[in-house]
Amino acid sequence: MTTYQTAIPNGSLGYLLKRMATYLDWSPTSAPETEARFIDLVNDEMARLSTESPWLINDKEFTLLVEDDFVPSSNEDDVVLRHSNDPFVLTRSSSDDFADWPTDGSWNSRWIEITNEDGDVERRRIRDVWKATNPPSADVLRMTVDKALTITGDKLLFRVMTIEYPLPHGTVGLSRDSLMQDNRADFPGQRIQPMKKMTGTAFRGGDRGTLEDQHIDWYCGSEVQPLFPPAGAPGVAKTSGQNPTMWTGPDLPGTFQYCVAYGWGQYGDTSEQDESAILRPIPKYLSPPSEASVSVTVAAGANAVQIYLPDVAWLAGWGESALTTSTSDVRWYHTGIYRYVYRRRTATTAPGAPPHNNANMQRHVPADGVWRLWRVVQDETTQTLTDDGTLPLEMQQRPLTTDGRHLTLLPNGAPVGAKEVYLRLRVRPPPLFGASDTLGLVPGAEIAVAMRAAARFASSQSRHDVAQGLMRESTKIIDSLRGNSTGVGSRITKRLPRRNY
């Protein structure tokens, strides 16, 4: 009998399902319900092992941009004022003599420290920064903050800083050799330390001593969840009217669902994966997703999909709209929250006439039900979007698996100049859906995952002897991988504390 090599790689979901069937002496052909149960058990075991045995997770390199403090010029007029009508807003003159505040969202989620002439200090998180023209006077810069200001004074000194740096969602810890030293002369060295029992102000920006000529110590901070998911599901419908937008592709038509997550702040790099140069900022903080919309099916050349987005300003109670009051709050539509719109395909309409023929199949995303990033909406006044199949999906970012929690790192002072810190993270592998999806674990761990998933299934079938045997064997494999010869499993993970300091 001739045996052919399978196209399914080791460590893939298809390989794990085959191993499970072998361990359980299961029929080669399983009912769809059984296969779905197998997949759920595999994903459950992956999540469990990434927490219980984090040395099984492959390291993921991550570049963290260190943001230097922004200190105003020595000009005595370079100060901020509380807005006279809105205690959530600060204003500052826009002058050639002053360095402008950035209005590209890069300051969103940073901290601002404000001091008056009496020495009173208030610290707030920055929501948004924008430039407003206020005729007949010069342009003014405005900033919204997360809590109402109570500080008084005609000349408020300010300093913008970053106190804590959130790590990407799904991070469960750091490798022991996580931080790679930068040997440049202006950045001599760095270390990661466990959080020491010191005063909270030392790590919360109270001591902003510069670190230009000394080593940077990074401390493991707390776990934070500043954003909560949008309430309910986004509305969807077919486009309508006298001249409705039609589905033009090149993406193939089919059946879709949509959901929305909130993002706040952005890392120094953005993703630009398509020829239309659509920028999709990578958020510092990402909320859990909303509920999924109802399914909508489109056909080639027929009406496209219209998505109704949550009005983030209204839902957050962020001021009053000019539509409802004559004295609208200045902060209206300046929450600093971006809306991340995800789409998943659950069915594909058969290719038809151009441009939906087989020539465009190479651009096709399979109907695997996986959420993928479709749009990032930065303009808070935008309330609807149209999907006509022209905008490609973001295929390089992780599928949507966040629970909204982020682990953080804190520097021991204020670095001078923006610099990059290279980290090795332990990031929880995303769930597997397709047969070719592979584990994000070290080689050999796939056997342990398959054994443990098969053991759970056997236990549910009252085959307790089989379950116990599989669990014993999987434990041996996991223990052996902790000290394997490659050194990957021997790294001791620095688990980040889950309490505030």
N, C-alpha and C positions, 0 to 999 in steps of 0.2 A: 504494500500500500504506500502511495506517495504522500508525504506530509509536506505541506507548504508553510512557509513562514507567514505568520499573521502580521497584518499591518497595525495591529493594536500594540502600542509600546508598553513595556513594563512600567508599573506605577500609574497607568491610566485607569479610568473608571471601568472601561470594558475589561481590562485585565483583572481588576479586583472582583468584578462580578463573576468572572469565570473561576477564579480561585475560591470564592465563596461557594459556588455550586459544587466544586470538587470536594471541599471540606465537608459539605453537608450531604454528599452523595445525591445531589439533586438532579432532576431531569434536565438534559441540555436545553430543552425548550420550556421556558417559564411563562406563566401568565403575566400580562402587563402589570397586574396588581402586585404580584410577587416581586417583579423587577423593581417597581417603584419602592417597595418596602426595603429591598436590598440597598437601593441608592440612599434612602433616608438613613439607614443604619450606618452606611459607610461615612456619610457626612457627619452624623452624630459622633462617631468614633474619632474622626479627624479633629473635630472641635474639642472633644474630651482630651485627646492625647496632646494637643497643642497647649493645653493648660496644665495637665498633670505631668507631662514629660516634654518640656519645651526644648530640650536638646535635640529632639527629632526634627525640629523645624530648620529648614535651610535658611542661612543668613540672607538678608536682603539689604543691599547697600542703599543708603539714603543720604542725600546732600542737604544739610540744614544751613540756610543762609542766616548768619548772625547779623542782626540789625543794630547799627550804632544809634546812640541817643541823638535826638535833634534838640540842640540848644540854640535859642535865638541869638541874634547878633548883639553886639555891645551897644547898639543904638538904643537909647532910653525910650524911644517911641515904639520899639518892637515889642509890643505887649498884646494881650488878649483882653476882651471885654465880654461880660455876660450880656446876652441879647436882652434888650429891655422888655420884650414881650414873651420870651420863651426861655425858661431856666435850663432847658436841655441843649441850648445852642451857645457856642462861643464864636466871636467874630474877631477878625484881625485884618488890618489894612493890607492890600496887595500893592506893594511898592517895589520899584527897581532896587531900592536899598536893602530889601529884605529877601531872604531866600524863601521862595514860594513853598507852601504846603503842597504835597502831591495830591492830585485829585483822581488818581487811577485806581483807588481802592487798596493800595499797598499799606496804608496806615490803618485800615479797618481792623479792629480787635486789639490794637496796641493801647498803651496807657498814656495818659497825659496828667502831669502833676502841675497844679496851679498854686501859686503863692501870692498873697496880697502884701501890702505894705506893713501890716501888723504882724507878719510872720505866720498867719494862718495858712494851712495847707489842705487841699482837697485833691484826691486822685480819682480819676474816672477812666472807663474804657471808651475808646473812640468807636463810634458807630459809622460815621461817614464824613467825608470832607468834600467840599465843592466850592466853586467860585461863583458868586452872585453879583450881577451888575446892578448897582443901586443908583440910578441917575438922580440928581446931576452930579453926585459925588463919584469918587473913583471906585474901581472894583473892590469888593471885599471878599475875603475868604471866610467860610463858615464851617463849623464842625459841630456835629451832634455827638452827645455822650450818653452813656447808658443809664445814668441816674441824674436827677435834677440837681443843679448846682445851688448851694446855699452861701458860698463864699461871696463877700462883697469887696468892692474897691474899684477905683478908676483905672488903675494900672496893675494888671495881674501878670506876673511873670509866669512862664510856662516851660516845661521840658517834656518831650515825647520820648518814651522808652518802651522796651519790650522786657517784661519781667519774667515771663515763662514762655517756653516754646512747645507747642503741642506736637506730638508725633502722629504720623498717619494713623487713621482708624484701623483697628485690628491689631495694633502692636501690643504684644504681651510681655515684652521685655527686651533687654539688650544683651548682646554677646559679651563675654568677658573682655575680648579684644575689640570691643565695639568701636572705639574712637581711634581713627587713624591720625597720627600726629602730622601736623603741617609744619615742615621745617623751614618755611620762609623766615627771613630775619625779622619781619615785622609781626610775626605771629609764632613765637618760639615754641610753644608746646601747649598741650591740653590734657586734662585727665577727667575721667568720670568718677565721682565719689558717691557712695551712698549718702543719703541725707543725714547730716549730723544733728545732734541736739543743740541747736543754736537758736537765737532769737529769730522769730519769723520775719522781722523787718530786714534782717541782713540779706534775706533771699527774696524779699518782696519789694526791693528797690529803695529801701530806706538808706542804704549805704551804696551810693553810685560811684564808688572809686573807680577810676579808669584802669584798664588792664593793658595799656599799650606796651609796657615793658615787663610784663610778668606772665606767668602761666595762667591759663584759664582752667578753673575747676568747675566742672558741671555736676549738678546735684539732681538726683532723681526726685521729681516733684510728685504732686498729687494726680489723681484721676479726675477729670472735669467733664461736665456735660452742659455747655452753655446754651445749646440749641435743642429745642424739642420739635417733634415732627409736625408738619402741617395737619390741621384738622380735616378729616374727611378725604375724599378722593377728588382729583381734578375732573371737571366736566368735559365731555367730548361729544362732538356731533359732526355730521357731514357739512361741508361748506354749502352755503345757500345764497340766494339773492339773484339778481338779474345776470351778473357775470361772476359766478362762483369760481374759485380756484380749483383746477383739476389736478389729478394725480398724473404727473409727467415723468417721474423717475429721475435718474436711472434705477433707483432702488425698486425692486419688484413689489407690486401690490400684495395685499394679504390682510390678515387679521392682526390687530395691534391692541395693546393696552399701554397706558401712560401712568407715571407717578411722579411726585415732586419731592425734593429734599431741599432744605435750607443750607446755605453756606455762608460763612462769615470769615473775612480776612482771606489772604491768599499768599501762597509761598512765592518765592522769587521767580520760579520758572512756571511757564504755562505750556499747555499742549497745543500744537498746531498740526493736525494730522490730515488736513485736506487742502485741495488746491484753491478753495475759496478763502483760505486764510482765516477761518473762523477760530477765534481765540476762546479757549475754554479754561479759565483760571482754575488752578488746583487749590481748593479751600484749605485753610488752616483748621477750621472746625466744620464738620458736616453733620447735619441732623439725621436721625432715622428717617426713612422714606414715609410718605403718606400712604394711604390705602390705594390700591390699584383702581384705575378707572374701569368703567364698563368696556367690554370689547367692541371694537368698531372694525368693520370689514370694508375695504376699498377695492376697486377694480381699475384696470388700466384705462386711462382716458376718462374716468368718471370723477365724481366729486372727491376732493381731498378731505383731510381731517382737520377740524378746528379744535384746539385745546384751550380750555378756560382755566387760567392760572389763579391761585389764591392771591388775594390782595393783601400782601404781607403787612403793609402799613395799617390798614384797617383792622386786620385780625389781631395785630399786636397792640391795638389801642394807641398807636404812635401818633398822637396829635389829632387835630380835627381837620377835616377836608374843607377846602375853599368852596366846595359845592354845598356844604351844609351850614356854614357860618361865615359871616362877613369878616371875622377876625381869625382867619385860619392860622394855626400854629406854623412857625417857620420850619419845624422839623418834619412836616408832612412829606412823605415819600423820600425820607433820608434815614431809613433804618440801618443802611449798610448791609442788608441781607440780600444775597444773590439767590435766585431760584434755579436749582439744578433739575432739569427735566429729563427723565429716563423713559425709554421705550422698550418694550419687548414684543417679539413676534411669536404668535402661536399658530399661524398657518400662512401658507404662501399660495397666492393665486397662480394658476398655471400660466407660463409665459405665453404671450400672444403676439400681436403685431409690434413692430419696432416702435419705441425703443425698449420694449419689454420682451424681446425674443431671447434665444439662447446665447446670443453674443454678449449679453450683459449678465450672464449667470455668474461670471467670475467676481462680480461685485455683490453677490447675494449673501445676506446674513441668514443662517439657518433658522428654522422655526423651532428653536430650542427653549423658548420661554425664559431666556436669561435677560435680566435688565441691563441695558447698556446706555451710557450717557448720550443724549441726543442734542440738547441745547443748554446753554447757561445764559440766563436772563439777568443782566445787570441793571437795566433800566426798570425802576420800580413802578413806573407809570404804565408799563406794558402789561396788559391784562389778557390778551389772547395771542396764540401762535397758530400757524398753519403748517401742517406737514403734508407736503406734496411729493415726497420721495427724492427731493434734490439734495438734501443735506446729509452727508454721511454720518454714521455713528462713530463715537470714540471707542476704538477697539483696543487701545493700549492701556487704559486705566482699568483698575480692578472692577469686576461687577459689583453692583450695589449690595453690600453686606453689612453696612455699618449699624451699630446700635447707638451712635451718637456720643460715645465715651472716648476720650483721648487721654493718653498718658503724657506727662510733661517733663521737660528738662529746664533747670534753672541755672544760669551762670552766676558766678560769685561776684559779679560787678558789671561794669558797663564797658564792653569791648569798644575799641576805637576803630571806626571804619567797618564797613560791611565785609564780612569774610565768610568762607564756606567751611563747614565742619562735616567731616565724612563719618557716618555712623553705620554700624552693622546691627540691624534690627531683627528681632524675632517677630514676624508678622503672621498672624493666624491665616492659614491657607483658605482661600475662598471655596465655597461648596462646589462639588463636581456635578455636572449636568450631562455633558456629551460623552460618548464612549471614548473619545481621544483626549478628554481633559485629564491632566496629570496632577499628582499630588505635589504639594510644595514641601515635601519631607525628604530627609536624607535617604540615600539608597539603602534598601533593606527594610525600611519602615513600612513599605506597602504590604509586606507579608503579615506583619503584626496587625495592621488595620483590617485586612481581609479576615484574619483569624478572629479578632475581637468582634467584628460585625457579624460573622457567621455564628460565633458563640451566643451573641444576643438573640439571633434568630432561632437557634437551636433551643435556647432556654424558653422562648415563647411557645415552642412546640413541645415542651416537656421532655426534651432530649437532654437531660441534665448531665449525663456522663459525657456526651459529646461536647457540651458547652464548657464543662470544667477542664477537659483535656485541651481544648483550643485556647482557653484563657491561660493555662499554665505555660503552653508553648509560646504564646505571644508575649508573656511577661519575660521569659528568657531572652527573646529577641530584643525587646526594649532595653533590658539591662545590658545586653552585650553592646548595643549601639551607643550607650552612654560613654563607653571608653574605647571606641573603635580606633583602628590604627591610623585613620586619616585625620584624626583630630577634630573632625566636625562634631561628632557626638560628645566629645570630651569637654567642649566649652561649657563653662558654668554660666548659666544665664543670670544676669542681674535682674531680679524681679523688682518692678517699681512699686513702691508703697502705695496703698490705696486709702490714704488718709491725708488730711490737710495739715500743714505746718504753719 
